[in-house]
Amino acid sequence: MTEARIDGVALDPPGAGTIWHYNDEDVLAVGVWTERCDGRGEDAEPMFAHRVSAAEGIVGVFDGLGGSGAGAACELRDGTRRSGAWVAARLVRYGVLSWFLRGKARTDPAESLRAHLMELLADMPAPAPSKIISRMRRWLPTTMAAAHYRLSGEQAECQVFWVGDSRAYSLSRSGGLQALTRDHTNETDCLEQLLQDPPMTNVICADQEFTIDVHVLLLPLPCVLLCATDGFFGYVDTPAHFEWHLLSTLQASADEREWAERLARQVSGYTGDDASLSLAALGYAGFGELRSHFARRSQEIEAHYRPSHPPAEDTAVRQWRTRTWDEYRPSYERLMPPAVEPV
């Protein structure tokens, strides 16, 4: 078994990123991968795989943690040195993909995936002991968000897995953008997470225990599943504005390739980080149907949340953000897993 056949292209000018796209058998997918600094990005390439015969697939993203994993972990044949964060994101991507392709576990899939990733991480040689000790230092640290789906009649059976602050979402015309994960941070309010960038309480790494959370749900077809690293959603004014970026670029595009290109250029214009996104639109006859399906929702988002110059005063900006979030929040959080009190 292999990943689904996809068409990809590197965009110009440098920094615009790389995209891929796929369209077949009631599944339309796009991926976007950009680097904040060319050649130094620590997000792995976004993941998409689909089994046509089984009508199931998986999307995922992986964000290597360059702060706690900044130390060099390997040297490529051309002499380029890569950090532990760079290696971790790509190693975990391979691990999630291989776990899916070999059939994954029917019972306790989250523990099965965790054991598989721990085995891969354990095979990496540990770094030499350092005289500098830091509680924040990790060996091969990365986040992960992945959504496995199976098409069944008029619904999609979904299992969402995540570690850290990469996120999975559902996008529908009735509910808009709805989070399917809850960041592993002590701060649970998504607007406050935007303003504070709180530290994570759980990340994948080779030198400490980690957990993989799972959220199981049924979504009516047609629907859109997507995973994104914080480069996409962490630099917008409010959570509502991430949906605006998704739908405004969708409505301006003629096909899935153009949508991916527009998303890549859009995120490169506002983010302060590497950014990656993997998206699967399920149950649509083609791109035209997908775009028309979201036409009214896009108009509503445009009218209510189109990015504009916020008020100049700090107090007014905070009030504007709070008011926007209070209006958007009920639908955004409706499908989220319940909050768990920190241990």
MOJO-V217925 format. One record per backbone hydrogen bond with DSSP energy under -1.0 kcal/mol. NH is the residue of the N-H (numbers start at 1). CO is the residue of the C=O. E is the energy in kcal/mol with one decimal. If there is no record, write none. Layout:
# MOJO-V217925
nh = {NH/NH}
co = {CO/CO}
e = {E/E}
This chain:
# MOJO-V217925
nh = {7/9/11/16/18/19/20/21/22/24/27/28/29/30/31/32/33/34/40/44/47/49/51/56/57/58/59/60/61/64/65/66/69/73/74/76/79/82/84/85/87/88/89/90/91/92/93/94/95/96/97/98/99/100/101/102/103/104/112/113/114/115/116/117/118/119/120/121/122/124/138/142/143/144/145/146/147/148/149/150/151/152/155/156/157/158/159/160/161/162/163/167/169/170/171/172/176/178/179/180/184/185/193/194/195/196/197/201/204/206/213/215/217/219/221/223/224/225/226/227/228/229/232/234/241/244/245/246/247/248/249/250/251/252/253/259/260/261/262/263/264/265/266/267/268/271/275/277/278/279/280/281/282/283/290/291/292/293/294/295/298/299/300/301/302/303/304/305/306/317/318/319/320/321/322/323/324/325/326/327/328/329/332/333/336}
co = {21/19/17/13/33/9/31/7/29/27/24/281/22/279/20/277/18/275/37/62/60/58/56/51/149/49/147/47/145/42/141/64/65/82/82/80/76/74/71/69/83/84/85/86/87/88/89/90/91/92/93/94/95/96/97/98/100/99/108/109/110/111/112/113/114/115/116/117/118/121/68/204/63/163/61/161/59/159/57/157/55/155/152/219/150/217/148/215/146/213/144/228/226/178/224/176/172/170/332/168/164/183/189/190/191/192/193/184/142/139/162/160/158/156/154/282/171/280/169/278/167/276/229/230/238/240/241/242/243/244/245/246/247/248/250/255/256/257/258/259/260/261/262/263/264/267/34/32/227/30/225/28/223/26/286/287/288/289/290/292/294/295/296/297/298/299/300/301/302/313/314/315/316/317/318/319/320/321/322/323/324/325/328/329/333}
e = {-2.6/-2.6/-2.6/-2.1/-3.0/-2.4/-1.7/-2.7/-2.5/-2.6/-1.7/-2.4/-3.0/-1.8/-2.3/-2.5/-2.5/-2.8/-2.4/-2.3/-2.9/-2.1/-3.3/-1.5/-2.2/-2.6/-1.8/-2.0/-2.3/-1.6/-1.8/-1.2/-2.0/-3.4/-1.7/-3.3/-2.2/-2.8/-2.3/-2.0/-2.1/-2.6/-2.2/-1.4/-2.7/-2.8/-1.8/-2.2/-2.2/-2.8/-2.4/-2.8/-2.1/-2.1/-2.7/-1.8/-1.5/-1.8/-2.1/-2.6/-2.4/-2.5/-1.9/-2.5/-2.7/-2.0/-1.7/-2.7/-2.3/-1.4/-2.4/-2.1/-1.7/-2.3/-1.9/-2.9/-2.6/-3.1/-2.6/-1.6/-3.0/-3.0/-1.6/-3.0/-3.0/-2.7/-2.5/-2.6/-3.2/-1.7/-2.6/-2.4/-3.1/-2.6/-2.4/-1.8/-2.3/-3.1/-1.9/-3.0/-1.8/-1.9/-2.2/-1.4/-1.7/-2.6/-2.1/-2.9/-2.0/-3.3/-1.9/-2.1/-2.0/-2.3/-2.6/-1.8/-1.3/-2.7/-2.2/-2.6/-2.4/-2.1/-2.1/-2.5/-1.6/-1.5/-1.8/-2.0/-2.7/-2.6/-1.5/-1.5/-2.6/-1.1/-1.4/-2.0/-2.2/-2.4/-2.8/-2.5/-2.3/-2.2/-2.6/-2.7/-1.7/-2.5/-1.7/-2.4/-2.3/-2.6/-3.0/-3.9/-3.2/-2.7/-1.9/-2.8/-2.4/-2.2/-1.2/-1.1/-2.7/-1.8/-2.1/-2.5/-2.5/-2.2/-2.0/-3.3/-1.1/-2.4/-2.3/-2.1/-2.5/-2.6/-2.5/-2.6/-2.2/-2.7/-2.6/-1.5/-1.8/-2.8/-1.7/-2.4/-1.3}
